[in-house]
Amino acid sequence: MHPYVALAKQTIEEYVRNGRKPAPPAPLPENMTGAAGAFVSLKKAGELRGCIGTIQPVHENLADEIISNAIAAAVRDPRFAPVAPDELAALDISVDVLSPPEPVDGPETLDPKRYGVIVTAGLRRGLLLPDIGGVNTVGEQIAICRRKGGIRPDEAVTLQRFTVERYR
C-alpha cells in the first residue's frame, strides 16, 4: 500500500473509531514535506462513498493535506452519511495529488482521461478529477462540472486543467 493511501486509511480508521485526528508521521517522509492539493476518494463495492479535496494546498505539507481531506471524505461529504465503523473494512481508498491548475483557452485542449477540469463562473466553481469511469468526453466532463458548481449550461465560463498522480 502506498504511504499516501496508508496515511488516509489510518486517519479514517482513527477518526471514525475514536473521533481523533491523528498526528502526521514524524519525521515526515520526504515525499510528504511539500505542499500540494489532494483529493481523498472512498469507494464501497465499486460505488463512490465519499470524495473531498483541495485544488490548491491549504496546509503546509502533503501529510496534513491528506489527513484533513481523509477525515472530510469520511464524515463531511454532504452527499453521504458519515462512514460507520462497520464499513471501514469494505472501503477502497485512493489519494490523488494534483498539479497546479493551468488556464486553457477552450475545451479542445482537454482530455477527460488525462486532465481534470475546473469550470468557473464568477464565484461558482465545479471540479472533476480525470479518468472517472463513465466520463468519456470533454462535453460530459464540463457538463458535470457545471452541475457541481451550479453553473447554467448557457453561462460563460473559464476553464482550467490539471493532472493528478493517483495512488490506490
VENSULMO-V100750 format. One record per residue. N is the residue number from 1. SS is DSSP state (alpha for helix, beta for strand, coil for the rest). PSI is psi in degrees with one decimal (none if undefined). D_LAST is the distance of its C-alpha to the last C-alpha in whole Angstrom. Layout:
n: {N N}
ss: {SS SS}
psi: {PSI PSI}
d_last: {D_LAST D_LAST}
//
This chain:
n: {1 2 3 4 5 6 7 8 9 10 11 12 13 14 15 16 17 18 19 20 21 22 23 24 25 26 27 28 29 30 31 32 33 34 35 36 37 38 39 40 41 42 43 44 45 46 47 48 49 50 51 52 53 54 55 56 57 58 59 60 61 62 63 64 65 66 67 68 69 70 71 72 73 74 75 76 77 78 79 80 81 82 83 84 85 86 87 88 89 90 91 92 93 94 95 96 97 98 99 100 101 102 103 104 105 106 107 108 109 110 111 112 113 114 115 116 117 118 119 120 121 122 123 124 125 126 127 128 129 130 131 132 133 134 135 136 137 138 139 140 141 142 143 144 145 146 147 148 149 150 151 152 153 154 155 156 157 158 159 160 161 162 163 164 165 166 167 168}
ss: {coil coil alpha alpha alpha alpha alpha alpha alpha alpha alpha alpha alpha alpha alpha alpha alpha alpha coil coil coil coil coil coil coil coil coil coil coil alpha alpha alpha coil coil coil coil coil beta beta beta beta beta beta beta coil coil beta beta beta beta beta beta beta coil coil coil coil coil coil coil coil alpha alpha alpha alpha alpha alpha alpha alpha alpha alpha alpha alpha alpha alpha coil coil coil coil coil coil coil coil coil alpha alpha alpha alpha alpha alpha beta beta beta beta beta beta beta beta coil coil coil beta beta beta coil coil alpha alpha alpha coil coil coil coil coil coil beta beta beta beta beta beta coil coil beta beta beta beta beta coil coil coil coil coil coil coil coil coil alpha alpha alpha alpha alpha alpha alpha alpha alpha alpha alpha alpha coil coil coil coil coil coil coil coil beta beta beta beta beta coil beta beta beta beta coil}
psi: {132.1 145.4 -32.5 -43.6 -40.3 -40.9 -43.1 -43.9 -48.5 -41.6 -49.1 -45.3 -45.0 -42.1 -44.7 -40.2 -40.1 -4.7 19.6 138.0 119.8 156.1 152.7 159.6 144.1 127.1 159.7 131.8 148.7 -35.6 0.4 4.6 -28.7 168.1 141.3 153.2 148.4 147.2 139.9 125.3 138.2 134.1 147.4 122.5 38.2 -4.9 143.2 134.3 -10.3 144.9 116.9 144.0 -176.7 135.8 -47.1 153.0 142.0 -4.1 163.3 -15.2 163.3 -32.2 -48.3 -33.7 -46.4 -44.5 -49.6 -44.4 -29.6 -44.7 -46.8 -41.8 -34.6 -35.2 -6.5 5.0 116.5 -12.8 -12.6 153.9 154.0 146.1 134.2 154.5 -35.7 -6.4 -15.4 -44.0 -22.4 -2.8 136.0 127.3 134.7 153.4 125.3 124.6 122.8 143.8 160.8 136.5 146.9 139.2 148.8 153.6 -26.0 174.2 -19.5 -15.3 7.6 157.7 112.9 -18.1 -30.7 -39.3 140.7 162.8 146.4 124.7 125.6 136.6 107.7 -124.4 -2.9 140.9 139.9 144.1 144.7 130.1 160.0 164.3 50.4 130.1 135.2 -7.5 103.9 -14.2 158.5 -39.1 -43.2 -43.1 -47.6 -40.7 -41.4 -43.7 -41.7 -46.7 -44.3 -35.1 -0.5 35.0 124.3 152.5 -25.2 -1.2 143.0 140.3 162.3 149.4 142.1 152.8 160.8 161.3 165.3 153.6 117.3 131.0 133.9 none}
d_last: {7 7 10 9 6 9 12 10 11 14 15 15 16 19 20 20 22 24 24 24 22 20 22 19 19 23 23 20 18 19 16 16 20 20 20 18 17 13 12 10 10 10 11 14 15 13 15 14 15 15 14 16 16 18 19 21 20 23 22 23 20 16 16 18 17 13 16 18 15 13 17 18 15 16 20 21 20 23 22 21 23 21 19 21 21 21 18 16 15 14 11 8 6 4 7 9 12 15 18 21 22 25 28 29 32 31 29 30 27 24 22 19 17 17 18 18 21 23 26 29 32 34 32 30 27 24 20 18 15 15 14 14 15 19 20 21 24 25 27 25 22 25 27 24 24 28 27 25 27 30 31 34 34 37 36 36 32 31 28 25 22 19 16 13 10 7 4 0}
//
